[in-house]
Amino acid sequence: MQAQFADQLAAFIKRTKLSVRRVAYRADLPHQTLFNWLRGTRPRWHRGLVEDLRRLGAALEVSSEEMDRLLILAGCLPDHAQAVSTTEQATNMPAQLPWGWFASGSHPAKYEIGVERTVTYESARSASIRAREAPEGFGTLMQEFRANAYRNKRLRLSAMLRSTDVAGWAGLWMRVTGPGDKMLSFDNMQSRPIIGTTDWTPYTVVLDVPQDSEKIAFGMLLSGAGQVWVTKLNIETVDCDVPTTDQQTLPDHPVNLDFSE
């Protein structure tokens, strides 16, 4: 599939009438990486590959179907991802990924991720992550934005989530990174996971955004079997009297030394 990926990528770039360097700049990718892909080097898997390709797709202004094709050729989606019948899509699978969002995680191809056509909350559309057969790792529906407008502020991510038969765990998550992608604050609700079957429930993640922050990423994740839905997402700044949920924050003093809790 290496040649097919390179040919498809070249066709998309040619359609934009932009230079390779300009496309790389718009996608926030090293231009040498893009040149290597065009020469036939298949993208090497890493945790951020799907995110990189989604940014590239946005820079190339490809359609959802074209984005899926690019991901399949890069080995990030199973070959049958576009071969599902219309009826099966409507009844058994979430719709395509919503604009501005992308699928990522350690094993995104093991999960069906997208807008949910039938499940709503207070008439609001939801998105869903559903595990395929024998899921591995985790899948996430996420997006990322620049931190400039939020530096030195406290940020709260809130949403309504529900779940069905979650055997591993699920949750909201948010991450703030600085220079060199150094993690500055992070919470993925692993300390208070969503497990099993739950009705619509509000959840929040609250993090500080330090002065040297560069990017903020957030989303919903599922690890293991089951399905989880999210809707009513909101991000807002809050006062400092709202406690953070940062899992990297250390307590001020030793705790639970007698193991009573």
C-alpha positions as CSV (number, residue, x, y, z in Angstrom):
1,M,0.0,0.0,0.0
2,Q,3.0,2.3,0.2
3,A,2.8,3.3,-3.5
4,Q,-1.0,3.8,-3.2
5,F,-0.6,6.0,-0.2
6,A,2.0,8.1,-2.0
7,D,0.0,8.4,-5.1
8,Q,-3.2,9.4,-3.3
9,L,-1.3,11.9,-1.2
10,A,0.3,13.4,-4.3
11,A,-3.1,13.7,-6.0
12,F,-4.6,15.5,-3.0
13,I,-1.6,17.9,-2.9
14,K,-1.8,18.6,-6.6
15,R,-5.5,19.4,-6.3
16,T,-4.8,22.2,-3.7
17,K,-2.2,23.8,-6.1
18,L,0.0,24.4,-3.1
19,S,3.6,23.5,-2.7
20,V,4.6,20.6,-0.5
21,R,6.3,22.9,1.9
22,R,3.2,25.0,2.2
23,V,1.0,22.0,2.8
24,A,3.4,20.8,5.5
25,Y,3.3,24.2,7.1
26,R,-0.5,24.3,7.2
27,A,-0.6,20.8,8.6
28,D,2.1,21.5,11.2
29,L,4.3,18.7,9.9
30,P,8.0,18.6,9.1
31,H,8.3,19.2,5.3
32,Q,10.9,16.4,5.1
33,T,8.3,13.9,6.5
34,L,5.9,14.9,3.7
35,F,8.6,14.6,1.1
36,N,9.4,11.1,2.4
37,W,5.8,10.0,2.2
38,L,5.6,11.2,-1.4
39,R,8.7,9.2,-2.2
40,G,7.0,6.0,-1.1
41,T,7.9,5.8,2.6
42,R,4.9,4.5,4.5
43,P,4.0,6.5,7.6
44,R,5.6,4.8,10.6
45,W,3.1,4.1,13.4
46,H,3.3,6.2,16.5
47,R,0.7,7.4,19.0
48,G,0.3,10.7,17.2
49,L,0.2,9.4,13.6
50,V,-3.6,9.5,13.2
51,E,-3.6,13.1,14.7
52,D,-0.8,14.0,12.2
53,L,-2.8,12.6,9.2
54,R,-6.0,14.3,10.4
55,R,-4.2,17.7,10.4
56,L,-2.8,16.9,7.0
57,G,-6.3,16.1,5.7
58,A,-7.6,19.4,7.1
59,A,-4.8,21.2,5.3
60,L,-5.7,19.4,2.1
61,E,-9.4,20.1,2.6
62,V,-10.3,16.5,1.8
63,S,-13.8,15.0,2.4
64,S,-14.6,12.5,5.2
65,E,-14.5,9.7,2.7
66,E,-11.2,10.8,1.3
67,M,-9.8,11.1,4.8
68,D,-10.8,7.5,5.6
69,R,-9.2,6.4,2.4
70,L,-5.9,8.1,3.4
71,L,-6.0,6.5,6.8
72,I,-6.7,3.1,5.3
73,L,-3.7,3.4,3.0
74,A,-1.6,4.5,5.9
75,G,-2.6,1.4,7.8
76,C,-4.5,3.3,10.5
77,L,-7.9,1.9,9.6
78,P,-8.9,-1.6,8.6
79,D,-9.4,-2.2,4.9
80,H,-13.1,-3.0,5.3
81,A,-13.8,0.4,7.0
82,Q,-15.4,1.8,3.8
83,A,-17.0,-1.4,2.6
84,V,-19.9,-1.5,5.1
85,S,-23.4,-1.4,3.6
86,T,-25.6,1.7,4.0
87,T,-28.0,-0.3,6.1
88,E,-25.3,-1.6,8.4
89,Q,-23.9,1.9,8.8
90,A,-27.2,3.3,9.8
91,T,-27.9,0.6,12.4
92,N,-24.6,-0.7,13.6
93,M,-22.0,2.0,13.2
94,P,-21.6,5.6,14.2
95,A,-21.5,8.1,11.3
96,Q,-18.4,9.7,9.9
97,L,-16.1,11.7,12.2
98,P,-17.5,15.2,12.8
99,W,-15.7,18.2,11.4
100,G,-12.8,19.4,13.6
101,W,-12.5,16.1,15.4
102,F,-10.3,13.1,14.7
103,A,-9.8,9.5,15.9
104,S,-6.6,8.7,17.8
105,G,-5.3,6.5,20.7
106,S,-3.1,3.5,20.9
107,H,-5.3,1.3,18.7
108,P,-7.9,3.6,17.0
109,A,-8.6,1.0,14.3
110,K,-10.0,-1.3,17.0
111,Y,-12.8,1.1,17.7
112,E,-15.7,2.6,15.7
113,I,-15.6,6.3,16.4
114,G,-18.0,9.0,15.0
115,V,-21.2,10.9,15.3
116,E,-24.1,8.8,16.6
117,R,-27.3,9.0,14.5
118,T,-29.8,7.7,16.9
119,V,-28.7,8.5,20.5
120,T,-29.4,12.0,21.7
121,Y,-29.6,13.9,24.9
122,E,-32.1,16.8,25.2
123,S,-32.3,16.8,21.4
124,A,-28.5,17.3,21.2
125,R,-26.6,15.0,18.8
126,S,-24.0,12.8,20.4
127,A,-20.7,11.1,19.4
128,S,-19.8,7.5,20.2
129,I,-16.9,5.2,20.6
130,R,-17.7,1.5,20.3
131,A,-15.2,-1.3,20.6
132,R,-14.9,-3.8,17.7
133,E,-14.4,-7.5,18.4
134,A,-11.4,-8.2,20.6
135,P,-10.4,-4.6,21.2
136,E,-6.9,-3.6,22.2
137,G,-5.5,-0.5,23.8
138,F,-7.8,2.5,23.7
139,G,-9.5,4.7,21.1
140,T,-10.3,8.4,21.5
141,L,-12.3,11.0,19.7
142,M,-10.4,14.2,20.2
143,Q,-9.3,17.6,19.0
144,E,-6.4,20.0,19.7
145,F,-6.1,23.8,19.7
146,R,-3.5,26.4,20.5
147,A,-3.2,27.5,24.1
148,N,-2.4,31.2,23.5
149,A,-5.8,32.5,24.6
150,Y,-5.9,30.5,27.8
151,R,-2.4,30.9,29.3
152,N,-2.3,31.6,33.0
153,K,-6.0,30.6,33.3
154,R,-7.9,27.6,34.7
155,L,-9.9,25.6,32.1
156,R,-12.9,23.4,32.7
157,L,-14.0,20.7,30.2
158,S,-17.6,19.5,30.9
159,A,-19.8,17.1,29.1
160,M,-22.6,14.5,29.5
161,L,-21.6,10.9,29.0
162,R,-23.4,7.5,29.0
163,S,-22.1,4.0,28.6
164,T,-23.1,0.5,27.9
165,D,-21.2,-2.7,29.0
166,V,-17.8,-0.9,29.4
167,A,-15.5,-3.7,30.5
168,G,-12.4,-1.6,30.8
169,W,-13.0,2.0,31.4
170,A,-14.0,5.3,29.7
171,G,-13.8,9.0,30.5
172,L,-13.3,12.5,29.4
173,W,-9.7,13.7,29.1
174,M,-7.7,16.9,28.6
175,R,-4.0,17.6,28.2
176,V,-1.9,20.7,28.3
177,T,1.5,20.6,26.6
178,G,4.4,23.0,26.3
179,P,7.7,23.2,24.3
180,G,8.7,19.9,22.9
181,D,5.3,18.4,23.7
182,K,6.2,18.4,27.4
183,M,3.1,17.5,29.4
184,L,2.3,20.3,31.8
185,S,-1.1,19.2,33.1
186,F,-3.3,16.1,32.4
187,D,-6.4,14.3,33.5
188,N,-8.1,11.3,31.8
189,M,-10.5,10.3,34.6
190,Q,-8.6,7.1,35.2
191,S,-8.9,7.7,38.9
192,R,-12.7,7.9,38.6
193,P,-13.5,5.9,35.5
194,I,-16.8,5.2,33.8
195,I,-17.4,1.5,34.0
196,G,-20.3,-0.8,33.1
197,T,-23.6,0.6,32.0
198,T,-24.5,4.2,33.1
199,D,-27.2,6.7,32.1
200,W,-26.4,10.2,31.0
201,T,-24.2,11.8,33.7
202,P,-22.3,15.1,33.9
203,Y,-18.5,14.9,34.1
204,T,-15.8,17.6,34.3
205,V,-12.0,17.9,33.9
206,V,-10.3,21.0,35.3
207,L,-6.7,21.9,34.5
208,D,-4.4,24.9,34.8
209,V,-2.9,26.3,31.6
210,P,0.6,27.6,32.6
211,Q,2.4,30.5,30.9
212,D,4.6,28.2,28.7
213,S,1.7,26.2,27.4
214,E,1.5,25.7,23.6
215,K,-1.3,23.2,22.9
216,I,-4.5,21.9,24.6
217,A,-5.9,18.6,23.5
218,F,-9.2,17.0,24.8
219,G,-11.7,14.3,24.0
220,M,-13.4,11.2,25.2
221,L,-11.7,7.7,25.4
222,L,-12.7,4.1,25.6
223,S,-10.4,1.3,26.7
224,G,-11.7,-2.2,26.2
225,A,-15.1,-3.6,25.3
226,G,-18.3,-1.6,25.4
227,Q,-19.6,1.7,24.1
228,V,-19.6,5.2,25.4
229,W,-21.4,8.4,24.2
230,V,-20.7,12.1,24.7
231,T,-22.7,15.2,24.2
232,K,-23.1,18.8,25.5
233,L,-19.4,19.4,25.5
234,N,-18.2,22.8,26.8
235,I,-14.8,24.4,27.5
236,E,-14.7,27.5,29.7
237,T,-12.3,29.4,32.0
238,V,-13.1,29.2,35.7
239,D,-12.0,30.9,38.9
240,C,-9.1,29.6,40.9
241,D,-11.4,28.5,43.7
242,V,-12.6,25.7,41.4
243,P,-10.3,22.8,42.2
244,T,-8.3,21.1,39.5
245,T,-8.5,17.4,38.7
246,D,-4.9,17.3,37.4
247,Q,-3.6,13.8,38.0
248,Q,0.0,15.1,38.0
249,T,-0.7,17.4,41.0
250,L,1.0,16.2,44.2
251,P,-0.7,16.4,47.6
252,D,0.6,18.9,50.1
253,H,1.2,16.3,52.7
254,P,1.5,12.5,53.0
255,V,-1.9,10.7,53.0
256,N,-3.5,7.4,54.2
257,L,-0.4,6.2,56.1
258,D,-2.5,3.7,58.0
259,F,-4.2,2.2,54.8
260,S,-7.6,2.9,56.3
261,E,-9.0,4.3,53.1
